[in-house]
Amino acid sequence: MDILDKAIAFYGPDNQMMQTCEELSELIQAIIKYQRYGEERAPDIAEEIADCEIMIEQVKRILEFTEYDIDAWKKRKLERLERYIS
C-alpha cells in the first residue's frame, strides 16, 4: 500500500473527494492571482498543480478508473480541440 492508498484509508474516500474540490479551488485562486499580480505568483500555481495532481490520483483510485478510462477521454477531448483550432 503506497502513501496515496494510505491517505484514502486514513481520511476516507468521501473526505478525499471533498479535499480534491478544495485543492482545485485553490488552483483556480492561484491562477486568478497570477493574472492579477503577474509572474511573481507563478510558483503558487506550480504548488497548487502538485496538490491537484496528488488528489486527482486519489480520485482515480477511489473510483477505480484505469489509465485506459482516462486516456480514452483525453483522446476524445484532444481530437475535439484540434477540430476547433484547425
C-alpha positions in Angstrom: 0.0 0.0 0.0 1.5 3.3 -1.0 1.1 6.8 0.5 -2.0 7.6 -1.6 -3.8 4.4 -0.7 -2.9 5.0 3.0 -4.3 8.6 2.7 -7.6 7.2 1.3 -7.8 4.6 4.1 -6.9 7.1 6.8 -9.1 10.0 5.8 -11.8 8.1 3.9 -12.9 8.3 0.3 -15.6 11.0 0.9 -13.2 13.3 2.7 -10.6 12.9 0.0 -13.2 13.7 -2.7 -14.0 16.9 -0.8 -10.3 17.7 -0.3 -9.9 17.4 -4.1 -12.6 20.0 -4.6 -10.8 22.3 -2.1 -7.4 21.8 -3.9 -9.0 22.5 -7.3 -10.5 25.7 -5.9 -7.1 26.8 -4.6 -5.6 26.2 -8.1 -8.3 28.5 -9.5 -7.5 31.2 -7.0 -3.7 30.9 -7.8 -4.4 31.3 -11.5 -6.6 34.4 -10.8 -3.9 35.9 -8.6 -1.3 35.2 -11.4 -3.5 37.1 -13.8 -3.8 40.0 -11.4 -0.2 40.2 -10.0 2.0 38.6 -12.6 5.0 36.3 -12.7 5.8 36.5 -9.0 2.7 34.3 -8.4 3.8 31.5 -10.8 5.3 29.3 -8.1 1.9 29.3 -6.3 0.4 27.8 -9.4 3.0 25.0 -9.5 2.4 24.2 -5.9 -1.4 24.0 -6.4 -1.0 21.9 -9.6 1.1 19.4 -7.5 -1.7 19.3 -4.8 -4.3 18.8 -7.5 -2.4 16.0 -9.2 -2.0 14.2 -6.0 -5.7 14.5 -5.2 -6.8 13.6 -8.7 -4.7 10.4 -8.5 -6.6 9.5 -5.3 -10.0 10.2 -7.0 -8.9 7.8 -9.8 -8.2 5.2 -7.3 -11.4 5.7 -5.3 -13.5 5.4 -8.4 -11.3 2.6 -9.8 -10.6 4.3 -13.1 -7.9 2.8 -15.2 -5.4 4.7 -17.3 -7.3 3.5 -20.3 -10.5 5.1 -19.0 -8.8 8.5 -18.6 -6.7 8.2 -21.8 -9.8 7.4 -23.9 -11.5 10.6 -22.6 -8.3 12.6 -23.2 -8.1 11.4 -26.8 -11.7 12.4 -27.5 -11.2 15.8 -25.9 -7.9 16.5 -27.8 -9.5 15.4 -31.1 -12.3 17.9 -30.4 -9.9 20.6 -29.5 -7.9 20.0 -32.7 -11.1 20.4 -34.7 -11.9 23.7 -33.0 -8.4 25.2 -33.6 -7.7 23.9 -37.1 
